[in-house]
Amino acid sequence: MIGHIVYSKCGHDKGKIFVVIAENDLYLYLVDGSKRLFKNPKRKKIKHVQVTNYICDEIIKKISKGNCLDLDIKMAIKNYVNIKSRESG
């Protein structure tokens, strides 16, 4: 799931868009590039997020190389929002 765009379904961040940067059996580690930075990801249970079909290949490459920046995360989310707005109308 690393690189997926997800929506938070529960909590004070309900409805916010995040990028998955890590995962384990129970949790996903989420960042948005502004409030939740790469160095301090949000830990959220898998059942508390809505996974989209959008995968950020560029983010996956940067994470594997170890040079992913918060700006990259922001741009990935911005691109996703632009794509969704074009699709909806």
C-alpha positions, 0 to 999 in steps of 0.5 A: 500500500505504500504510495497509495492516496487514502482518505481518513474516515475517522478522527479529527482528520476525517476527510483529509487526504494522505499518502501512505509511506509505510505499513505493518500488520495493523497500521498505516503511516500517513503523511500530507506534506504540510501538517503531517510531515515525512519525519513524523507520520500519522499512525492510523489503523487500516480500517480507519482509512478509505483507500483510493485506486490512485498510486503515486509511482514517483513517491514509491521510487523516492521512498525506496531511494530514501530521498522523499521530501514533504514537497513531493508528498504535497505535489502528489496530493495536489496532482490527485486532487486535480485529476479528481476535479477533472473527472467530476466535472 
